[in-house]
Amino acid sequence: MKITVLSGGVGGARFTRGLLAHLGPEADVTVIANTGDDMWLHGVRVCPDLDTLMYTLGGGVHEEQGWGRRDESRRTSDDLAAYGLGWEWFTLGDLDLATHLARTELLRAGLPLSEVTRRLCERWQPGVRLLPASDDEVETHVATADGFIHFEEWWVRHRASVPAQGFVQVGLEGSAAAPGVLAALIDADVVVLPPSNPVVSIGTILSLPGVRDALRSCAGPVVGVSPIVGGAPVRGMADACLDAIGVETTALAVAEHYGLRADGGILDAWLVDTADADVVDPLRSTGWVASATDTLMVDVPATARIAASALELVRSRL
Amino acid sequence: MKITVLSGGVGGARFTRGLLAHLGPEADVTVIANTGDDMWLHGVRVCPDLDTLMYTLGGGVHEEQGWGRRDESRRTSDDLAAYGLGWEWFTLGDLDLATHLARTELLRAGLPLSEVTRRLCERWQPGVRLLPASDDEVETHVATADGFIHFEEWWVRHRASVPAQGFVQVGLEGSAAAPGVLAALIDADVVVLPPSNPVVSIGTILSLPGVRDALRSCAGPVVGVSPIVGGAPVRGMADACLDAIGVETTALAVAEHYGLRADGGILDAWLVDTADADVVDPLRSTGWVASATDTLMVDVPATARIAASALELVRSRL
């Protein structure tokens, strides 16, 4: 069974780790990672979501933090601050920096990000085919009252506390999905949307040319796991992102934002938390496949059960 | 008294530190640093001689090693090796890397290396005006039997043990000395050549357009300190470089290689070690100002005395 996952960072990476635990060694999983958070910082290319996926699936992640490397240090970053340059609030961990330097060397040698990612994964062996959403530099910027800032500045420096008026993807025009991305959606037996940020993670992937059409062309079902539990994001500050695009922070509103494939949207099925069990019937009455389960990814076995529930939801179509 | 120094890395930096100790707080010293060893490595710009000068004069150098930062670590470099990329034999120290990242950020922002260096020196306060020889990327490559390799690969990886057939400066055509370099030579009250490598450090600076002419135009004297003591380089592998260009590894041969200004060369005076006192008379008989002293830079006070001896040698013309 070929499974394709659209993923942001921490939430998507943890979900995918659970999915792999559920599937076992025969898993055939492709992960399409959001690259809208990527940036050039001090001359090196930083790809937060790709790195979180590599480290989480490759066994190197800082478990409590959810991103970055375990046993990390910040000698370079602390010393860099003495120059008074750059983003002092954005720590480039010493080990993480090795990934950025390796990536930058290969990019500067002319390799596309998808090929660079394949090479970096030779070290991490994430157990999935990891694809960047795009080889092009399409970066999410945030419109604020004071102008546009890079998404990472809004997210990390301001903790999403500066009101966002919207998001723009700089470089979207003329960009393309990376090689393999559209085929991985069209040919999948099932596509899964983990509880990643629906606006700046999944939404960013969806906006790339051809991605929505590929999802609609997929013969297999598309199932999503709600990132909203009881009216709040499970993790992160998705509510601030949803506010900016005028979507309520509820499991139902996010489902309707994605939309039902039969009605021109991208999903067939929606798995919500038991705290939101009341939305299951309304969804079913409008043509959705839906159910509720405990969606808190407290550990790998619990996450494996959530992934199993998502697949179970569309089993009749597999 | 305006003093201009042409410098390579360790030897030139230590000499300049001694010169500053001799001159005291009123020193007005410009250092023109060799940039032929510079390179792009993993996407960041490494400038070995500029860094050695900044760290040595700014109080941050690894004293025993002579280059790099004190209290250095190599977490990033060690982790980078796990990707199997790049120059595994070239360690980018974690603290040193902060300098490379700061430099790269400013270069990528479009600033010339001379302005970048000025900004980095705001942190290090080296007590001199530190100028890169050129803002252009003019890199020394070594011709070997197996083709050309970057100077740093020959020097650091092969320890100069692969026979060099010659040196080429890639990018020399169309390049220029950095802003301020020629003026610092023409307007100097005295120009000093420390015991740096005469081929790949001083020689590289001398080959930049206008530098030799500027030295010849200088109204003040030009005095050099021999890097060769008793037929061997004081430090490093200058003999391998001299061999490649057909110059004997002797204090006399290096003086003749530089040449007397009166005869179209670049020097007026040559300070040799007491071990080479026998070359003083032959030099004097051919028009040189010359003398011998203990030139081993064992500590800062000893180095200050060597610098004082060099200035004393041309005192009648100051």
Chai-1 contact restraints between the chains, C-beta under 6 A:
chainA,res_idxA,chainB,res_idxB,connection_type,confidence,min_distance_angstrom,max_distance_angstrom,comment,restraint_id
A,H42,B,L101,contact,1.0,0.0,6.0,A-B,restraint_1
A,H42,B,T104,contact,1.0,0.0,6.0,A-B,restraint_2
A,H42,B,E105,contact,1.0,0.0,6.0,A-B,restraint_3
A,G43,B,V44,contact,1.0,0.0,6.0,A-B,restraint_4
A,G43,B,T104,contact,1.0,0.0,6.0,A-B,restraint_5
A,G43,B,E105,contact,1.0,0.0,6.0,A-B,restraint_6
A,G43,B,R108,contact,1.0,0.0,6.0,A-B,restraint_7
A,V44,B,G43,contact,1.0,0.0,6.0,A-B,restraint_8
A,S73,B,R75,contact,1.0,0.0,6.0,A-B,restraint_9
A,R75,B,S73,contact,1.0,0.0,6.0,A-B,restraint_10
A,R75,B,D94,contact,1.0,0.0,6.0,A-B,restraint_11
A,T76,B,D94,contact,1.0,0.0,6.0,A-B,restraint_12
A,T76,B,L97,contact,1.0,0.0,6.0,A-B,restraint_13
A,T76,B,A98,contact,1.0,0.0,6.0,A-B,restraint_14
A,D79,B,L95,contact,1.0,0.0,6.0,A-B,restraint_15
A,D79,B,A98,contact,1.0,0.0,6.0,A-B,restraint_16
A,L80,B,A98,contact,1.0,0.0,6.0,A-B,restraint_17
A,L80,B,L101,contact,1.0,0.0,6.0,A-B,restraint_18
A,A82,B,R123,contact,1.0,0.0,6.0,A-B,restraint_19
A,Y83,B,A102,contact,1.0,0.0,6.0,A-B,restraint_20
A,Y83,B,R123,contact,1.0,0.0,6.0,A-B,restraint_21
A,L85,B,A102,contact,1.0,0.0,6.0,A-B,restraint_22
A,L85,B,E105,contact,1.0,0.0,6.0,A-B,restraint_23
A,G86,B,E105,contact,1.0,0.0,6.0,A-B,restraint_24
A,D94,B,R75,contact,1.0,0.0,6.0,A-B,restraint_25
A,D94,B,T76,contact,1.0,0.0,6.0,A-B,restraint_26
A,D94,B,D94,contact,1.0,0.0,6.0,A-B,restraint_27
A,L95,B,D79,contact,1.0,0.0,6.0,A-B,restraint_28
A,L97,B,T76,contact,1.0,0.0,6.0,A-B,restraint_29
A,A98,B,T76,contact,1.0,0.0,6.0,A-B,restraint_30
A,A98,B,D79,contact,1.0,0.0,6.0,A-B,restraint_31
A,A98,B,L80,contact,1.0,0.0,6.0,A-B,restraint_32
A,L101,B,H42,contact,1.0,0.0,6.0,A-B,restraint_33
A,L101,B,L80,contact,1.0,0.0,6.0,A-B,restraint_34
A,A102,B,Y83,contact,1.0,0.0,6.0,A-B,restraint_35
A,A102,B,L85,contact,1.0,0.0,6.0,A-B,restraint_36
A,T104,B,G43,contact,1.0,0.0,6.0,A-B,restraint_37
A,E105,B,H42,contact,1.0,0.0,6.0,A-B,restraint_38
A,E105,B,G43,contact,1.0,0.0,6.0,A-B,restraint_39
A,E105,B,L85,contact,1.0,0.0,6.0,A-B,restraint_40
A,E105,B,G86,contact,1.0,0.0,6.0,A-B,restraint_41
A,R108,B,G43,contact,1.0,0.0,6.0,A-B,restraint_42
A,R123,B,A82,contact,1.0,0.0,6.0,A-B,restraint_43
A,R123,B,Y83,contact,1.0,0.0,6.0,A-B,restraint_44
